[in-house]
Amino acid sequence: MTIHTLSSREFTRDVSAAKRAAYDGPVFITDRGAPAHVLLTIEEYERLTATGPNLVQLLAMSGGSDIDFDPPKARIELRIPDLED
């Protein structure tokens, strides 16, 4: 993966080149030298934002009832702070 950096001016001048560069990796677009935006392909964006199943979905799957799930009990203690220092 190649990371490209373009100024806002360069991006505005040649959007097509920025889009082509995004196939190699992210394209950082800077404003006054500081990164301001990132251009990604839609495939890369979808890969980054994809979420897998959560715990409830995994346990609801067929055969999920065979999974042992015994989380440890939470220890909650009351501690009174020493304010005399």
N, CA, C and O atoms as a Maestro MAE file, in Angstrom:
{
 s_m_m2io_version
 :::
 2.0.0
}

f_m_ct {
 s_m_title
 :::
 protein
 m_atom[340] {
  # First column is atom index #
  i_m_mmod_type
  r_m_x_coord
  r_m_y_coord
  r_m_z_coord
  i_m_residue_number
  s_m_chain_name
  s_m_pdb_residue_name
  s_m_pdb_atom_name
  i_m_atomic_number
  :::
  1 25 0.846 -1.167 0.000 1 A "MET " " N  " 7
  2 3 0.000 0.000 0.000 1 A "MET " " CA " 6
  3 2 0.893 1.233 0.000 1 A "MET " " C  " 6
  4 15 1.835 1.335 0.787 1 A "MET " " O  " 8
  5 25 0.588 2.151 -0.879 2 A "THR " " N  " 7
  6 3 1.320 3.398 -0.987 2 A "THR " " CA " 6
  7 2 0.450 4.531 -0.477 2 A "THR " " C  " 6
  8 15 -0.734 4.607 -0.805 2 A "THR " " O  " 8
  9 25 1.024 5.399 0.315 3 A "ILE " " N  " 7
  10 3 0.290 6.566 0.813 3 A "ILE " " CA " 6
  11 2 0.739 7.773 0.008 3 A "ILE " " C  " 6
  12 15 1.931 8.060 -0.097 3 A "ILE " " O  " 8
  13 25 -0.231 8.472 -0.556 4 A "HIS " " N  " 7
  14 3 0.053 9.680 -1.339 4 A "HIS " " CA " 6
  15 2 -0.419 10.894 -0.558 4 A "HIS " " C  " 6
  16 15 -1.382 10.819 0.206 4 A "HIS " " O  " 8
  17 25 0.260 12.003 -0.753 5 A "THR " " N  " 7
  18 3 -0.138 13.264 -0.125 5 A "THR " " CA " 6
  19 2 -0.216 14.332 -1.202 5 A "THR " " C  " 6
  20 15 0.713 14.514 -1.989 5 A "THR " " O  " 8
  21 25 -1.345 15.035 -1.222 6 A "LEU " " N  " 7
  22 3 -1.550 16.120 -2.180 6 A "LEU " " CA " 6
  23 2 -2.035 17.351 -1.429 6 A "LEU " " C  " 6
  24 15 -2.772 17.242 -0.449 6 A "LEU " " O  " 8
  25 25 -1.620 18.510 -1.891 7 A "SER " " N  " 7
  26 3 -2.175 19.738 -1.330 7 A "SER " " CA " 6
  27 2 -3.581 19.922 -1.899 7 A "SER " " C  " 6
  28 15 -3.943 19.303 -2.899 7 A "SER " " O  " 8
  29 25 -4.352 20.764 -1.262 8 A "SER " " N  " 7
  30 3 -5.704 21.046 -1.774 8 A "SER " " CA " 6
  31 2 -5.644 21.583 -3.193 8 A "SER " " C  " 6
  32 15 -6.492 21.266 -4.027 8 A "SER " " O  " 8
  33 25 -4.638 22.394 -3.455 9 A "ARG " " N  " 7
  34 3 -4.483 22.981 -4.791 9 A "ARG " " CA " 6
  35 2 -4.187 21.895 -5.827 9 A "ARG " " C  " 6
  36 15 -4.770 21.895 -6.911 9 A "ARG " " O  " 8
  37 25 -3.279 20.967 -5.494 10 A "GLU " " N  " 7
  38 3 -2.945 19.870 -6.413 10 A "GLU " " CA " 6
  39 2 -4.172 18.986 -6.649 10 A "GLU " " C  " 6
  40 15 -4.434 18.557 -7.773 10 A "GLU " " O  " 8
  41 25 -4.913 18.721 -5.581 11 A "PHE " " N  " 7
  42 3 -6.126 17.901 -5.703 11 A "PHE " " CA " 6
  43 2 -7.135 18.562 -6.631 11 A "PHE " " C  " 6
  44 15 -7.718 17.909 -7.496 11 A "PHE " " O  " 8
  45 25 -7.335 19.858 -6.444 12 A "THR " " N  " 7
  46 3 -8.295 20.591 -7.271 12 A "THR " " CA " 6
  47 2 -7.861 20.611 -8.733 12 A "THR " " C  " 6
  48 15 -8.695 20.502 -9.631 12 A "THR " " O  " 8
  49 25 -6.555 20.749 -8.974 13 A "ARG " " N  " 7
  50 3 -6.043 20.788 -10.342 13 A "ARG " " CA " 6
  51 2 -6.196 19.470 -11.077 13 A "ARG " " C  " 6
  52 15 -6.455 19.461 -12.280 13 A "ARG " " O  " 8
  53 25 -6.035 18.332 -10.361 14 A "ASP " " N  " 7
  54 3 -6.052 17.035 -11.042 14 A "ASP " " CA " 6
  55 2 -6.751 15.978 -10.181 14 A "ASP " " C  " 6
  56 15 -6.106 15.108 -9.596 14 A "ASP " " O  " 8
  57 25 -8.061 16.072 -10.118 15 A "VAL " " N  " 7
  58 3 -8.853 15.120 -9.331 15 A "VAL " " CA " 6
  59 2 -8.688 13.705 -9.885 15 A "VAL " " C  " 6
  60 15 -8.655 12.745 -9.116 15 A "VAL " " O  " 8
  61 25 -8.587 13.566 -11.187 16 A "SER " " N  " 7
  62 3 -8.434 12.239 -11.796 16 A "SER " " CA " 6
  63 2 -7.162 11.544 -11.322 16 A "SER " " C  " 6
  64 15 -7.175 10.338 -11.073 16 A "SER " " O  " 8
  65 25 -6.081 12.278 -11.195 17 A "ALA " " N  " 7
  66 3 -4.828 11.685 -10.712 17 A "ALA " " CA " 6
  67 2 -4.977 11.234 -9.267 17 A "ALA " " C  " 6
  68 15 -4.450 10.190 -8.883 17 A "ALA " " O  " 8
  69 25 -5.689 12.009 -8.468 18 A "ALA " " N  " 7
  70 3 -5.915 11.635 -7.066 18 A "ALA " " CA " 6
  71 2 -6.756 10.366 -6.993 18 A "ALA " " C  " 6
  72 15 -6.488 9.488 -6.173 18 A "ALA " " O  " 8
  73 25 -7.758 10.268 -7.836 19 A "LYS " " N  " 7
  74 3 -8.606 9.064 -7.852 19 A "LYS " " CA " 6
  75 2 -7.804 7.838 -8.269 19 A "LYS " " C  " 6
  76 15 -7.982 6.756 -7.708 19 A "LYS " " O  " 8
  77 25 -6.925 8.001 -9.247 20 A "ARG " " N  " 7
  78 3 -6.073 6.877 -9.664 20 A "ARG " " CA " 6
  79 2 -5.116 6.480 -8.544 20 A "ARG " " C  " 6
  80 15 -4.881 5.292 -8.320 20 A "ARG " " O  " 8
  81 25 -4.570 7.452 -7.851 21 A "ALA " " N  " 7
  82 3 -3.630 7.184 -6.758 21 A "ALA " " CA " 6
  83 2 -4.325 6.445 -5.616 21 A "ALA " " C  " 6
  84 15 -3.681 5.681 -4.898 21 A "ALA " " O  " 8
  85 25 -5.622 6.661 -5.439 22 A "ALA " " N  " 7
  86 3 -6.360 6.010 -4.348 22 A "ALA " " CA " 6
  87 2 -6.428 4.498 -4.534 22 A "ALA " " C  " 6
  88 15 -6.671 3.777 -3.566 22 A "ALA " " O  " 8
  89 25 -6.223 3.999 -5.748 23 A "TYR " " N  " 7
  90 3 -6.200 2.546 -5.967 23 A "TYR " " CA " 6
  91 2 -4.940 1.912 -5.362 23 A "TYR " " C  " 6
  92 15 -4.926 0.715 -5.078 23 A "TYR " " O  " 8
  93 25 -3.877 2.714 -5.163 24 A "ASP " " N  " 7
  94 3 -2.645 2.220 -4.535 24 A "ASP " " CA " 6
  95 2 -2.707 2.307 -3.017 24 A "ASP " " C  " 6
  96 15 -1.984 1.588 -2.327 24 A "ASP " " O  " 8
  97 25 -3.558 3.175 -2.494 25 A "GLY " " N  " 7
  98 3 -3.661 3.379 -1.052 25 A "GLY " " CA " 6
  99 2 -4.307 4.724 -0.770 25 A "GLY " " C  " 6
  100 15 -4.736 5.413 -1.695 25 A "GLY " " O  " 8
  101 25 -4.381 5.103 0.495 26 A "PRO " " N  " 7
  102 3 -5.048 6.359 0.832 26 A "PRO " " CA " 6
  103 2 -4.317 7.574 0.266 26 A "PRO " " C  " 6
  104 15 -3.095 7.576 0.120 26 A "PRO " " O  " 8
  105 25 -5.098 8.606 -0.048 27 A "VAL " " N  " 7
  106 3 -4.546 9.867 -0.534 27 A "VAL " " CA " 6
  107 2 -4.883 10.932 0.502 27 A "VAL " " C  " 6
  108 15 -6.051 11.271 0.695 27 A "VAL " " O  " 8
  109 25 -3.858 11.458 1.168 28 A "PHE " " N  " 7
  110 3 -4.061 12.516 2.153 28 A "PHE " " CA " 6
  111 2 -4.078 13.847 1.430 28 A "PHE " " C  " 6
  112 15 -3.190 14.139 0.629 28 A "PHE " " O  " 8
  113 25 -5.086 14.651 1.712 29 A "ILE " " N  " 7
  114 3 -5.224 15.967 1.101 29 A "ILE " " CA " 6
  115 2 -4.981 16.985 2.212 29 A "ILE " " C  " 6
  116 15 -5.650 16.963 3.245 29 A "ILE " " O  " 8
  117 25 -4.020 17.872 1.989 30 A "THR " " N  " 7
  118 3 -3.636 18.812 3.033 30 A "THR " " CA " 6
  119 2 -4.187 20.204 2.772 30 A "THR " " C  " 6
  120 15 -4.382 20.611 1.627 30 A "THR " " O  " 8
  121 25 -4.430 20.916 3.851 31 A "ASP " " N  " 7
  122 3 -4.761 22.340 3.808 31 A "ASP " " CA " 6
  123 2 -3.680 23.050 4.600 31 A "ASP " " C  " 6
  124 15 -3.524 22.815 5.798 31 A "ASP " " O  " 8
  125 25 -2.932 23.923 3.930 32 A "ARG " " N  " 7
  126 3 -1.840 24.666 4.559 32 A "ARG " " CA " 6
  127 2 -0.846 23.746 5.253 32 A "ARG " " C  " 6
  128 15 -0.339 24.054 6.331 32 A "ARG " " O  " 8
  129 25 -0.577 22.602 4.608 33 A "GLY " " N  " 7
  130 3 0.433 21.685 5.096 33 A "GLY " " CA " 6
  131 2 -0.036 20.663 6.113 33 A "GLY " " C  " 6
  132 15 0.712 19.744 6.446 33 A "GLY " " O  " 8
  133 25 -1.253 20.799 6.614 34 A "ALA " " N  " 7
  134 3 -1.774 19.860 7.614 34 A "ALA " " CA " 6
  135 2 -2.795 18.932 6.967 34 A "ALA " " C  " 6
  136 15 -3.639 19.393 6.199 34 A "ALA " " O  " 8
  137 25 -2.738 17.631 7.260 35 A "PRO " " N  " 7
  138 3 -3.732 16.704 6.702 35 A "PRO " " CA " 6
  139 2 -5.148 17.138 7.064 35 A "PRO " " C  " 6
  140 15 -5.432 17.431 8.226 35 A "PRO " " O  " 8
  141 25 -6.030 17.178 6.081 36 A "ALA " " N  " 7
  142 3 -7.406 17.625 6.311 36 A "ALA " " CA " 6
  143 2 -8.431 16.597 5.844 36 A "ALA " " C  " 6
  144 15 -9.519 16.509 6.413 36 A "ALA " " O  " 8
  145 25 -8.098 15.822 4.818 37 A "HIS " " N  " 7
  146 3 -9.034 14.857 4.250 37 A "HIS " " CA " 6
  147 2 -8.263 13.625 3.775 37 A "HIS " " C  " 6
  148 15 -7.054 13.675 3.553 37 A "HIS " " O  " 8
  149 25 -8.990 12.528 3.627 38 A "VAL " " N  " 7
  150 3 -8.407 11.305 3.084 38 A "VAL " " CA " 6
  151 2 -9.321 10.790 1.982 38 A "VAL " " C  " 6
  152 15 -10.532 10.687 2.177 38 A "VAL " " O  " 8
  153 25 -8.756 10.469 0.837 39 A "LEU " " N  " 7
  154 3 -9.503 9.908 -0.284 39 A "LEU " " CA " 6
  155 2 -9.217 8.414 -0.338 39 A "LEU " " C  " 6
  156 15 -8.059 7.997 -0.389 39 A "LEU " " O  " 8
  157 25 -10.288 7.601 -0.326 40 A "LEU " " N  " 7
  158 3 -10.183 6.140 -0.409 40 A "LEU " " CA " 6
  159 2 -11.076 5.632 -1.517 40 A "LEU " " C  " 6
  160 15 -12.029 6.303 -1.911 40 A "LEU " " O  " 8
  161 25 -10.770 4.443 -2.024 41 A "THR " " N  " 7
  162 3 -11.708 3.799 -2.933 41 A "THR " " CA " 6
  163 2 -12.901 3.320 -2.100 41 A "THR " " C  " 6
  164 15 -12.783 3.153 -0.886 41 A "THR " " O  " 8
  165 25 -14.021 3.105 -2.734 42 A "ILE " " N  " 7
  166 3 -15.215 2.644 -2.020 42 A "ILE " " CA " 6
  167 2 -14.980 1.262 -1.415 42 A "ILE " " C  " 6
  168 15 -15.497 0.962 -0.339 42 A "ILE " " O  " 8
  169 25 -14.215 0.432 -2.087 43 A "GLU " " N  " 7
  170 3 -13.920 -0.904 -1.563 43 A "GLU " " CA " 6
  171 2 -13.127 -0.811 -0.256 43 A "GLU " " C  " 6
  172 15 -13.414 -1.527 0.703 43 A "GLU " " O  " 8
  173 25 -12.137 0.068 -0.227 44 A "GLU " " N  " 7
  174 3 -11.325 0.236 0.986 44 A "GLU " " CA " 6
  175 2 -12.162 0.834 2.117 44 A "GLU " " C  " 6
  176 15 -12.037 0.426 3.272 44 A "GLU " " O  " 8
  177 25 -13.015 1.803 1.778 45 A "TYR " " N  " 7
  178 3 -13.899 2.396 2.786 45 A "TYR " " CA " 6
  179 2 -14.829 1.338 3.380 45 A "TYR " " C  " 6
  180 15 -14.998 1.269 4.597 45 A "TYR " " O  " 8
  181 25 -15.428 0.521 2.524 46 A "GLU " " N  " 7
  182 3 -16.335 -0.527 3.011 46 A "GLU " " CA " 6
  183 2 -15.594 -1.556 3.862 46 A "GLU " " C  " 6
  184 15 -16.139 -2.062 4.842 46 A "GLU " " O  " 8
  185 25 -14.356 -1.863 3.489 47 A "ARG " " N  " 7
  186 3 -13.566 -2.801 4.284 47 A "ARG " " CA " 6
  187 2 -13.277 -2.225 5.673 47 A "ARG " " C  " 6
  188 15 -13.354 -2.933 6.677 47 A "ARG " " O  " 8
  189 25 -12.946 -0.941 5.714 48 A "LEU " " N  " 7
  190 3 -12.617 -0.308 6.990 48 A "LEU " " CA " 6
  191 2 -13.830 -0.133 7.898 48 A "LEU " " C  " 6
  192 15 -13.705 -0.181 9.121 48 A "LEU " " O  " 8
  193 25 -14.999 0.069 7.302 49 A "THR " " N  " 7
  194 3 -16.193 0.320 8.122 49 A "THR " " CA " 6
  195 2 -17.023 -0.924 8.368 49 A "THR " " C  " 6
  196 15 -18.026 -0.861 9.079 49 A "THR " " O  " 8
  197 25 -16.631 -2.048 7.799 50 A "ALA " " N  " 7
  198 3 -17.399 -3.284 7.994 50 A "ALA " " CA " 6
  199 2 -17.293 -3.728 9.445 50 A "ALA " " C  " 6
  200 15 -16.238 -3.633 10.072 50 A "ALA " " O  " 8
  201 25 -18.401 -4.209 9.952 51 A "THR " " N  " 7
  202 3 -18.406 -4.734 11.315 51 A "THR " " CA " 6
  203 2 -18.819 -6.191 11.268 51 A "THR " " C  " 6
  204 15 -19.648 -6.594 10.453 51 A "THR " " O  " 8
  205 25 -18.245 -6.946 12.127 52 A "GLY " " N  " 7
  206 3 -18.592 -8.361 12.223 52 A "GLY " " CA " 6
  207 2 -19.771 -8.536 13.164 52 A "GLY " " C  " 6
  208 15 -20.309 -7.562 13.691 52 A "GLY " " O  " 8
  209 25 -20.163 -9.772 13.368 53 A "PRO " " N  " 7
  210 3 -21.285 -10.029 14.269 53 A "PRO " " CA " 6
  211 2 -20.902 -9.683 15.711 53 A "PRO " " C  " 6
  212 15 -19.746 -9.822 16.109 53 A "PRO " " O  " 8
  213 25 -21.905 -9.224 16.493 54 A "ASN " " N  " 7
  214 3 -21.628 -8.934 17.894 54 A "ASN " " CA " 6
  215 2 -21.862 -10.178 18.742 54 A "ASN " " C  " 6
  216 15 -22.255 -11.217 18.214 54 A "ASN " " O  " 8
  217 25 -21.629 -10.088 20.031 55 A "LEU " " N  " 7
  218 3 -21.718 -11.235 20.926 55 A "LEU " " CA " 6
  219 2 -23.114 -11.842 20.931 55 A "LEU " " C  " 6
  220 15 -23.252 -13.065 20.935 55 A "LEU " " O  " 8
  221 25 -24.145 -11.014 20.931 56 A "VAL " " N  " 7
  222 3 -25.521 -11.519 20.941 56 A "VAL " " CA " 6
  223 2 -25.805 -12.311 19.668 56 A "VAL " " C  " 6
  224 15 -26.426 -13.372 19.726 56 A "VAL " " O  " 8
  225 25 -25.356 -11.807 18.522 57 A "GLN " " N  " 7
  226 3 -25.566 -12.516 17.264 57 A "GLN " " CA " 6
  227 2 -24.812 -13.837 17.250 57 A "GLN " " C  " 6
  228 15 -25.331 -14.841 16.762 57 A "GLN " " O  " 8
  229 25 -23.602 -13.847 17.774 58 A "LEU " " N  " 7
  230 3 -22.834 -15.095 17.811 58 A "LEU " " CA " 6
  231 2 -23.493 -16.125 18.708 58 A "LEU " " C  " 6
  232 15 -23.533 -17.307 18.366 58 A "LEU " " O  " 8
  233 25 -24.015 -15.694 19.857 59 A "LEU " " N  " 7
  234 3 -24.671 -16.634 20.766 59 A "LEU " " CA " 6
  235 2 -26.015 -17.110 20.223 59 A "LEU " " C  " 6
  236 15 -26.468 -18.201 20.569 59 A "LEU " " O  " 8
  237 25 -26.658 -16.303 19.375 60 A "ALA " " N  " 7
  238 3 -27.956 -16.674 18.811 60 A "ALA " " CA " 6
  239 2 -27.811 -17.626 17.626 60 A "ALA " " C  " 6
  240 15 -28.807 -18.178 17.159 60 A "ALA " " O  " 8
  241 25 -26.591 -17.827 17.132 61 A "MET " " N  " 7
  242 3 -26.380 -18.736 16.004 61 A "MET " " CA " 6
  243 2 -26.727 -20.153 16.413 61 A "MET " " C  " 6
  244 15 -26.706 -20.499 17.594 61 A "MET " " O  " 8
  245 25 -27.045 -20.964 15.421 62 A "SER " " N  " 7
  246 3 -27.302 -22.362 15.741 62 A "SER " " CA " 6
  247 2 -26.037 -22.944 16.354 62 A "SER " " C  " 6
  248 15 -24.932 -22.726 15.858 62 A "SER " " O  " 8
  249 25 -26.214 -23.672 17.416 63 A "GLY " " N  " 7
  250 3 -25.078 -24.210 18.142 63 A "GLY " " CA " 6
  251 2 -24.520 -23.232 19.152 63 A "GLY " " C  " 6
  252 15 -23.598 -23.566 19.896 63 A "GLY " " O  " 8
  253 25 -25.065 -22.034 19.190 64 A "GLY " " N  " 7
  254 3 -24.600 -21.034 20.142 64 A "GLY " " CA " 6
  255 2 -24.882 -21.399 21.575 64 A "GLY " " C  " 6
  256 15 -24.190 -20.942 22.484 64 A "GLY " " O  " 8
  257 25 -25.891 -22.218 21.787 65 A "SER " " N  " 7
  258 3 -26.217 -22.611 23.158 65 A "SER " " CA " 6
  259 2 -25.159 -23.549 23.728 65 A "SER " " C  " 6
  260 15 -25.119 -23.765 24.940 65 A "SER " " O  " 8
  261 25 -24.308 -24.105 22.882 66 A "ASP " " N  " 7
  262 3 -23.241 -24.993 23.349 66 A "ASP " " CA " 6
  263 2 -22.018 -24.232 23.851 66 A "ASP " " C  " 6
  264 15 -21.091 -24.827 24.401 66 A "ASP " " O  " 8
  265 25 -22.021 -22.902 23.657 67 A "ILE " " N  " 7
  266 3 -20.876 -22.097 24.044 67 A "ILE " " CA " 6
  267 2 -20.973 -21.796 25.534 67 A "ILE " " C  " 6
  268 15 -21.984 -21.278 26.007 67 A "ILE " " O  " 8
  269 25 -19.910 -22.124 26.272 68 A "ASP " " N  " 7
  270 3 -19.860 -21.786 27.692 68 A "ASP " " CA " 6
  271 2 -19.474 -20.324 27.824 68 A "ASP " " C  " 6
  272 15 -18.454 -19.888 27.291 68 A "ASP " " O  " 8
  273 25 -20.289 -19.580 28.530 69 A "PHE " " N  " 7
  274 3 -20.025 -18.165 28.755 69 A "PHE " " CA " 6
  275 2 -20.257 -17.882 30.221 69 A "PHE " " C  " 6
  276 15 -21.398 -17.765 30.668 69 A "PHE " " O  " 8
  277 25 -19.178 -17.772 30.965 70 A "ASP " " N  " 7
  278 3 -19.265 -17.543 32.398 70 A "ASP " " CA " 6
  279 2 -18.310 -16.401 32.750 70 A "ASP " " C  " 6
  280 15 -17.183 -16.637 33.185 70 A "ASP " " O  " 8
  281 25 -18.778 -15.143 32.554 71 A "PRO " " N  " 7
  282 3 -17.883 -14.016 32.815 71 A "PRO " " CA " 6
  283 2 -17.588 -13.905 34.308 71 A "PRO " " C  " 6
  284 15 -18.416 -14.291 35.132 71 A "PRO " " O  " 8
  285 25 -16.426 -13.385 34.660 72 A "PRO " " N  " 7
  286 3 -16.101 -13.228 36.078 72 A "PRO " " CA " 6
  287 2 -17.008 -12.187 36.724 72 A "PRO " " C  " 6
  288 15 -17.458 -11.246 36.071 72 A "PRO " " O  " 8
  289 25 -17.268 -12.370 38.012 73 A "LYS " " N  " 7
  290 3 -18.111 -11.425 38.735 73 A "LYS " " CA " 6
  291 2 -17.325 -10.142 38.953 73 A "LYS " " C  " 6
  292 15 -16.125 -10.165 39.226 73 A "LYS " " O  " 8
  293 25 -18.019 -9.039 38.828 74 A "ALA " " N  " 7
  294 3 -17.387 -7.743 39.034 74 A "ALA " " CA " 6
  295 2 -17.217 -7.495 40.531 74 A "ALA " " C  " 6
  296 15 -18.122 -7.763 41.322 74 A "ALA " " O  " 8
  297 25 -16.046 -6.980 40.912 75 A "ARG " " N  " 7
  298 3 -15.814 -6.607 42.302 75 A "ARG " " CA " 6
  299 2 -15.946 -5.104 42.407 75 A "ARG " " C  " 6
  300 15 -15.164 -4.360 41.815 75 A "ARG " " O  " 8
  301 25 -16.923 -4.666 43.151 76 A "ILE " " N  " 7
  302 3 -17.136 -3.240 43.339 76 A "ILE " " CA " 6
  303 2 -16.882 -2.938 44.813 76 A "ILE " " C  " 6
  304 15 -17.570 -3.461 45.690 76 A "ILE " " O  " 8
  305 25 -15.903 -2.102 45.070 77 A "GLU " " N  " 7
  306 3 -15.547 -1.757 46.442 77 A "GLU " " CA " 6
  307 2 -15.710 -0.264 46.656 77 A "GLU " " C  " 6
  308 15 -15.435 0.540 45.766 77 A "GLU " " O  " 8
  309 25 -16.158 0.093 47.843 78 A "LEU " " N  " 7
  310 3 -16.278 1.491 48.218 78 A "LEU " " CA " 6
  311 2 -14.990 1.887 48.923 78 A "LEU " " C  " 6
  312 15 -14.623 1.293 49.937 78 A "LEU " " O  " 8
  313 25 -14.315 2.877 48.393 79 A "ARG " " N  " 7
  314 3 -13.107 3.376 49.029 79 A "ARG " " CA " 6
  315 2 -13.314 4.844 49.369 79 A "ARG " " C  " 6
  316 15 -13.634 5.654 48.499 79 A "ARG " " O  " 8
  317 25 -13.133 5.172 50.613 80 A "ILE " " N  " 7
  318 3 -13.289 6.549 51.054 80 A "ILE " " CA " 6
  319 2 -11.931 7.228 50.928 80 A "ILE " " C  " 6
  320 15 -10.949 6.749 51.494 80 A "ILE " " O  " 8
  321 25 -11.860 8.351 50.187 81 A "PRO " " N  " 7
  322 3 -10.568 9.006 49.996 81 A "PRO " " CA " 6
  323 2 -10.096 9.687 51.274 81 A "PRO " " C  " 6
  324 15 -10.898 10.177 52.070 81 A "PRO " " O  " 8
  325 25 -8.783 9.708 51.452 82 A "ASP " " N  " 7
  326 3 -8.175 10.390 52.586 82 A "ASP " " CA " 6
  327 2 -7.958 11.840 52.192 82 A "ASP " " C  " 6
  328 15 -7.080 12.135 51.381 82 A "ASP " " O  " 8
  329 25 -8.747 12.751 52.754 83 A "LEU " " N  " 7
  330 3 -8.696 14.173 52.367 83 A "LEU " " CA " 6
  331 2 -7.914 15.022 53.361 83 A "LEU " " C  " 6
  332 15 -7.957 16.249 53.280 83 A "LEU " " O  " 8
  333 25 -7.210 14.409 54.284 84 A "GLU " " N  " 7
  334 3 -6.524 15.156 55.326 84 A "GLU " " CA " 6
  335 2 -5.121 15.603 54.925 84 A "GLU " " C  " 6
  336 15 -4.479 16.310 55.702 84 A "GLU " " O  " 8
  337 25 -4.619 15.232 53.766 85 A "ASP " " N  " 7
  338 3 -3.267 15.649 53.353 85 A "ASP " " CA " 6
  339 2 -3.252 17.028 52.786 85 A "ASP " " C  " 6
  340 15 -2.195 17.522 52.394 85 A "ASP " " O  " 8
  :::
 }
 m_bond[339] {
  # First column is bond index #
  i_m_from
  i_m_to
  i_m_order
  :::
  1 1 2 1
  2 2 3 1
  3 3 4 2
  4 3 5 1
  5 5 6 1
  6 6 7 1
  7 7 8 2
  8 7 9 1
  9 9 10 1
  10 10 11 1
  11 11 12 2
  12 11 13 1
  13 13 14 1
  14 14 15 1
  15 15 16 2
  16 15 17 1
  17 17 18 1
  18 18 19 1
  19 19 20 2
  20 19 21 1
  21 21 22 1
  22 22 23 1
  23 23 24 2
  24 23 25 1
  25 25 26 1
  26 26 27 1
  27 27 28 2
  28 27 29 1
  29 29 30 1
  30 30 31 1
  31 31 32 2
  32 31 33 1
  33 33 34 1
  34 34 35 1
  35 35 36 2
  36 35 37 1
  37 37 38 1
  38 38 39 1
  39 39 40 2
  40 39 41 1
  41 41 42 1
  42 42 43 1
  43 43 44 2
  44 43 45 1
  45 45 46 1
  46 46 47 1
  47 47 48 2
  48 47 49 1
  49 49 50 1
  50 50 51 1
  51 51 52 2
  52 51 53 1
  53 53 54 1
  54 54 55 1
  55 55 56 2
  56 55 57 1
  57 57 58 1
  58 58 59 1
  59 59 60 2
  60 59 61 1
  61 61 62 1
  62 62 63 1
  63 63 64 2
  64 63 65 1
  65 65 66 1
  66 66 67 1
  67 67 68 2
  68 67 69 1
  69 69 70 1
  70 70 71 1
  71 71 72 2
  72 71 73 1
  73 73 74 1
  74 74 75 1
  75 75 76 2
  76 75 77 1
  77 77 78 1
  78 78 79 1
  79 79 80 2
  80 79 81 1
  81 81 82 1
  82 82 83 1
  83 83 84 2
  84 83 85 1
  85 85 86 1
  86 86 87 1
  87 87 88 2
  88 87 89 1
  89 89 90 1
  90 90 91 1
  91 91 92 2
  92 91 93 1
  93 93 94 1
  94 94 95 1
  95 95 96 2
  96 95 97 1
  97 97 98 1
  98 98 99 1
  99 99 100 2
  100 99 101 1
  101 101 102 1
  102 102 103 1
  103 103 104 2
  104 103 105 1
  105 105 106 1
  106 106 107 1
  107 107 108 2
  108 107 109 1
  109 109 110 1
  110 110 111 1
  111 111 112 2
  112 111 113 1
  113 113 114 1
  114 114 115 1
  115 115 116 2
  116 115 117 1
  117 117 118 1
  118 118 119 1
  119 119 120 2
  120 119 121 1
  121 121 122 1
  122 122 123 1
  123 123 124 2
  124 123 125 1
  125 125 126 1
  126 126 127 1
  127 127 128 2
  128 127 129 1
  129 129 130 1
  130 130 131 1
  131 131 132 2
  132 131 133 1
  133 133 134 1
  134 134 135 1
  135 135 136 2
  136 135 137 1
  137 137 138 1
  138 138 139 1
  139 139 140 2
  140 139 141 1
  141 141 142 1
  142 142 143 1
  143 143 144 2
  144 143 145 1
  145 145 146 1
  146 146 147 1
  147 147 148 2
  148 147 149 1
  149 149 150 1
  150 150 151 1
  151 151 152 2
  152 151 153 1
  153 153 154 1
  154 154 155 1
  155 155 156 2
  156 155 157 1
  157 157 158 1
  158 158 159 1
  159 159 160 2
  160 159 161 1
  161 161 162 1
  162 162 163 1
  163 163 164 2
  164 163 165 1
  165 165 166 1
  166 166 167 1
  167 167 168 2
  168 167 169 1
  169 169 170 1
  170 170 171 1
  171 171 172 2
  172 171 173 1
  173 173 174 1
  174 174 175 1
  175 175 176 2
  176 175 177 1
  177 177 178 1
  178 178 179 1
  179 179 180 2
  180 179 181 1
  181 181 182 1
  182 182 183 1
  183 183 184 2
  184 183 185 1
  185 185 186 1
  186 186 187 1
  187 187 188 2
  188 187 189 1
  189 189 190 1
  190 190 191 1
  191 191 192 2
  192 191 193 1
  193 193 194 1
  194 194 195 1
  195 195 196 2
  196 195 197 1
  197 197 198 1
  198 198 199 1
  199 199 200 2
  200 199 201 1
  201 201 202 1
  202 202 203 1
  203 203 204 2
  204 203 205 1
  205 205 206 1
  206 206 207 1
  207 207 208 2
  208 207 209 1
  209 209 210 1
  210 210 211 1
  211 211 212 2
  212 211 213 1
  213 213 214 1
  214 214 215 1
  215 215 216 2
  216 215 217 1
  217 217 218 1
  218 218 219 1
  219 219 220 2
  220 219 221 1
  221 221 222 1
  222 222 223 1
  223 223 224 2
  224 223 225 1
  225 225 226 1
  226 226 227 1
  227 227 228 2
  228 227 229 1
  229 229 230 1
  230 230 231 1
  231 231 232 2
  232 231 233 1
  233 233 234 1
  234 234 235 1
  235 235 236 2
  236 235 237 1
  237 237 238 1
  238 238 239 1
  239 239 240 2
  240 239 241 1
  241 241 242 1
  242 242 243 1
  243 243 244 2
  244 243 245 1
  245 245 246 1
  246 246 247 1
  247 247 248 2
  248 247 249 1
  249 249 250 1
  250 250 251 1
  251 251 252 2
  252 251 253 1
  253 253 254 1
  254 254 255 1
  255 255 256 2
  256 255 257 1
  257 257 258 1
  258 258 259 1
  259 259 260 2
  260 259 261 1
  261 261 262 1
  262 262 263 1
  263 263 264 2
  264 263 265 1
  265 265 266 1
  266 266 267 1
  267 267 268 2
  268 267 269 1
  269 269 270 1
  270 270 271 1
  271 271 272 2
  272 271 273 1
  273 273 274 1
  274 274 275 1
  275 275 276 2
  276 275 277 1
  277 277 278 1
  278 278 279 1
  279 279 280 2
  280 279 281 1
  281 281 282 1
  282 282 283 1
  283 283 284 2
  284 283 285 1
  285 285 286 1
  286 286 287 1
  287 287 288 2
  288 287 289 1
  289 289 290 1
  290 290 291 1
  291 291 292 2
  292 291 293 1
  293 293 294 1
  294 294 295 1
  295 295 296 2
  296 295 297 1
  297 297 298 1
  298 298 299 1
  299 299 300 2
  300 299 301 1
  301 301 302 1
  302 302 303 1
  303 303 304 2
  304 303 305 1
  305 305 306 1
  306 306 307 1
  307 307 308 2
  308 307 309 1
  309 309 310 1
  310 310 311 1
  311 311 312 2
  312 311 313 1
  313 313 314 1
  314 314 315 1
  315 315 316 2
  316 315 317 1
  317 317 318 1
  318 318 319 1
  319 319 320 2
  320 319 321 1
  321 321 322 1
  322 322 323 1
  323 323 324 2
  324 323 325 1
  325 325 326 1
  326 326 327 1
  327 327 328 2
  328 327 329 1
  329 329 330 1
  330 330 331 1
  331 331 332 2
  332 331 333 1
  333 333 334 1
  334 334 335 1
  335 335 336 2
  336 335 337 1
  337 337 338 1
  338 338 339 1
  339 339 340 2
  :::
 }
}
